[in-house]
Amino acid sequence: MHPDIDMSLRSGKLDFSRRAQLREIMDEPCEREYMRAYLESLARVNRWLVAMRPTLAWLDGFHLPRDGEPLRILDVGCGYGDGLRRIERWAREREIRVQLTGLDLNPDASAIAAEATEAESEIEWVTGDVFAYLPQQRVDIVVSALFTHHLSDEDVVRFVRWMESHCAMGWFINDLSRASMPYHQFKWFARLAGVHPGVQHDGPVSIQRAFVASEWRKLCEAAGLNAQDVTIAGWKPARLCVSRRTQ
């Protein structure tokens, strides 16, 4: 379906010393049903790999009241919405009042996320560019997952600055770690597990496009943050997370 993208993965010698300049299928125009099958498959992979564990562990580090104003959480690049639905369940289990918003640039992804969400859920799904997004109310926490590796270095810096300007309590970036071992491991895993062909292609590409810790330190510094302001931590399997608490 996307032979030019597939060829970009096969061509050239793999070099994990720097970010790869490759495209992913999910960033290309496609029919909604293709996107739905892709996102459903990616959600299964995320569930198998316990991909939300770092985000939930970080949220558990806050001392959150069970009454008063709801905790407002914005998920940027929410995709299928499985991460935000997991946060909703996390809050319900702890009796924490939340107001959850999922933001995605792709209108098909927003629609698919809404359709996959139970009727009793109060999550709001919004289509839009984060850099043009103006929350109607303050945002307490911004989270993202598998989002920043889609951005240029300059836009990552913009994103960090945007979060600094718009969230009151802190932010958490849950993304991949660029290295050869997870690259090859995911290729074999995805093939054996029979995941969607688009996910089989994009998983290794995502790893090639991801960052390492030294790059994150430079990006956060370029956004005006000091080393002690942020936490950069690796999580198995193949996750590299960047976070900041402002209170």
QUIHU-V754255 format. One record per backbone hydrogen bond with DSSP energy under -1.0 kcal/mol. NH is the residue of the N-H (numbers start at 0). CO is the residue of the C=O. E is the energy in kcal/mol with one decimal. If there is no record, write none. Layout:
nh: [NH NH]
co: [CO CO]
e: [E E]
This chain:
nh: [5 6 7 8 9 10 19 21 26 27 34 35 36 37 38 39 40 41 42 43 44 45 46 47 48 49 50 52 55 56 57 58 59 60 61 63 70 72 73 74 75 76 77 80 84 85 86 87 88 89 90 91 92 93 95 98 100 101 102 103 109 110 111 112 113 114 115 116 120 123 125 127 131 138 139 140 141 142 143 145 149 150 155 156 157 158 159 160 161 162 163 164 165 166 167 168 169 170 171 172 173 174 176 177 182 183 184 185 186 187 188 189 190 191 192 194 199 200 201 202 204 205 206 207 208 215 216 217 218 219 220 221 222 223 224 228 230 232 234 238 239 240 241 242 243 245 246]
co: [1 2 3 4 5 6 207 19 23 24 30 31 32 33 34 35 36 37 38 39 40 41 42 43 44 46 45 49 51 52 53 54 55 57 58 61 96 98 140 100 142 102 102 77 80 81 82 83 84 85 86 87 88 89 90 70 72 123 74 125 105 106 107 108 109 110 111 113 117 99 101 103 128 165 71 71 169 73 171 173 146 147 151 152 153 154 155 156 157 158 159 160 161 162 138 139 139 243 141 241 143 239 237 210 178 179 180 181 182 183 184 185 186 187 188 189 195 196 197 198 200 201 202 203 204 211 212 213 214 215 216 217 218 220 219 225 242 240 238 234 174 232 172 230 170 168 168]
e: [-2.1 -2.5 -1.2 -1.1 -1.2 -1.9 -2.2 -1.0 -1.3 -2.0 -2.2 -2.8 -2.3 -2.3 -2.9 -2.6 -2.0 -2.6 -2.4 -1.7 -2.1 -2.6 -2.1 -2.8 -2.3 -1.2 -2.9 -1.5 -2.5 -2.3 -2.0 -2.3 -2.1 -1.1 -1.6 -1.0 -3.0 -2.0 -2.6 -2.9 -2.5 -2.3 -1.8 -2.3 -2.3 -1.7 -1.8 -2.3 -1.9 -2.4 -2.6 -2.2 -2.4 -1.1 -2.7 -2.7 -2.2 -3.1 -3.0 -2.0 -2.0 -2.2 -2.7 -2.7 -2.1 -2.3 -1.7 -1.1 -1.6 -2.5 -3.3 -2.0 -1.7 -1.1 -1.6 -2.2 -1.5 -2.8 -1.6 -2.7 -1.9 -1.7 -2.1 -2.0 -1.9 -2.6 -2.6 -2.3 -2.7 -2.6 -2.4 -1.8 -1.5 -2.0 -2.2 -2.9 -1.3 -2.1 -2.3 -3.3 -2.5 -1.1 -1.6 -1.6 -1.2 -2.3 -2.7 -2.6 -1.6 -1.9 -2.7 -3.2 -1.6 -2.5 -2.7 -1.8 -2.4 -1.9 -2.9 -2.5 -1.3 -3.2 -1.8 -2.1 -1.7 -1.9 -2.2 -1.6 -2.4 -2.7 -2.0 -2.3 -1.3 -1.6 -2.5 -1.6 -2.6 -2.7 -2.5 -3.1 -2.6 -3.1 -2.0 -2.2 -2.3 -2.8 -1.1]
